[in-house]
Amino acid sequence: MFAAVPVWVQTTVLLVCSNVFMTFAWYGHLKNLQSRPWIIAALVSWGIALFEYLLQVPANRIGVTHFTLPQLKILQEVITLSVFVPFSLFYMQQPIKLDYLWATLCMLGAVYFIFRS
């Protein structure tokens, strides 16, 4: 079924989905479980993180057939930033900062250097 989908697309889609779960596992409890004991937040986060790993592990296994390990890592970091910024702005209602632009430009530089050869 997925054979017709290019490896880079499969990898990217799985990593984006994985990162949505990861971001909620790491930071969602700061909004929703702030008044609960930390152990509850940790257990809920671990439960969410399970779904992250169920997507991230196949993404990396598929991705390594097309990308080098450093390319796969940079792709992951760019996706992480691409998921985290909207999460921070819209879900956590954090103010937008010019620093997001600078961080994005640094990541684009990393993408250029790791994928140029």
N, C-alpha and C positions, 0 to 999 in steps of 0.2 A: 504494500500500500504506500509506503513512504519512499520506495525506490526511485520514483520519478521526481521527488523533491530534492533539490541540491543539498549536499551535506552542510554547507554554510548556512542555509536557511533553517534546516532542522536544528542545528546547533544554536543558532541565534534565538529562535522561537522558544526552545526549551530553556535556554538561559534567562530569557526575559521572564517567562513564567516562574522559573525557580527564584529569580530575584524578587518578584512580587511577594512570594511567601517568605523569603529571607528577610525582607525589609519589615514586614509585619511582625515576624518572629522577634527581630532584634529591637524594634522601636514601637510597635503598636501598643504594647503594654504600658508605655509611658502615658498614653492618653486614656486607655480603657481600664487599666487595672491599677492605677496609681494608689488607690485607697486599700487595695488588697495586700496581704502579706507577700513578700518577695518570692516565697516558695511557690505560691499559686501562679504568679507571673512567670516564673521559670518553667513550671510544668506546662502551662498553656503555650509558652514560647517553644518548648521542645516538641509539643504536639504539632504546632504549625511548621516547625523546622523539618519534621519528618517528610512533609510534602515537598519542601524545598529539595531535600536530598533525593527523593524519588524522581525528580526532574533533572537535578544538577548532575548526578552520576551518569545517567545515559547521555546527557548533553556533552559532557567531557569525553566520554568513550566514543561517541560519534565524531565529535569535533577533532579529536586527535588524529583521526584518519585523514583530515584535510589540512589542519593547521599545525604549526609547530607549537610546542608547549608555551613558549613566551607569547606567541600570537594569541593562543587560547586565553591566556591570563589577561592580556590587555583587552581583548574582546569582553571578557567577564567584567573588568573594571569599568569599561565604558558603559556597559549595560547597567551595572550597579549605579553609576552616577545618573544615568538616564531614567532609572526607576526611582531613585531616592529623591531627586529634586522635585518632581511632581508630588510624591508622597509627602515630602516636607511642606510644600506650599499648600496643597489642597486638603490633605487629610489632617496633618498636624497643625495647619494654619500658621506656619512660620512665615515671617516676612521675607520677601525676595531680596537678595543681596547681589551686588555687583561681583562679589567673590565667586558666585556660581559661574559667571561668565569666564572669569580667569581660570577657574578649575577646569571648565570645559575646554578652554583653549589648550591647557596643559595636556589634557587627555587626548585631544586631537593631535598634538605633537607626538605623544607616545604612539598613537596609532600610525602616524606617518613613518616614524623611525622603525617600528617593529615589522611593518608590512611592506616596506619599500623594496626589499630584495626578493 
